[in-house]
Amino acid sequence: MQHSADTPCIGVCSTAIGDDVCQGCARTFEEISFWYELDAAHKARVWAALPRRRVWQALARVAGGHLRIDTPQVDEQATLQLADGRLLQLALPQQDASGRWVTLQLGSAHCRLLVSDPAWPQALRDFLQAAAV
């Protein structure tokens, strides 16, 4: 896939203030730091990962906390460290007949969050509250 820009950067880099994943372009600190040294195949894998990372970023904005990409580009998953210290595991976004969804795990609690439903932010808050008990 060709991209009109050489870099996904949109000039809103939050890695400079401590984020592991940039709130602007959704790349990791390492990907940003070494972007011009990456080969074309590696850059293509990063570009392909950006849409799923943006889903995770939306979850992080609602839940609060610190987003970390656990295994960049290969079976990528993410962890969101919540403000209270708990770790929310975020699986790859999936698509089926019901819509787009993400499986979440918080301790022993699991949730299949339908992120294509406009009510997903409240469903996420409800899951986090129920898992806190």
Long-range contacts (C-beta under 8 A, 24 or more apart in sequence): 1-44, 1-47, 1-48, 3-47, 7-35, 8-46, 8-47, 8-50, 19-66, 19-67, 20-66, 20-67, 20-68, 20-69, 21-53, 21-56, 21-57, 21-67, 21-68, 21-69, 21-78, 23-57, 25-50, 26-50, 26-53, 26-54, 26-57, 28-69, 28-72, 30-72, 31-72, 42-73, 45-73, 46-72, 46-73, 48-73, 49-73, 49-76, 51-93, 52-76, 52-92, 52-93, 53-78, 55-93, 55-100, 55-102, 55-115, 56-80, 56-90, 56-93, 56-102, 58-115, 59-90, 59-102, 59-104, 59-113, 59-115, 59-124, 62-121, 62-124, 62-125, 63-88, 63-124, 63-125, 63-128, 82-128, 84-132, 86-131, 86-132, 88-128, 106-131, 107-131
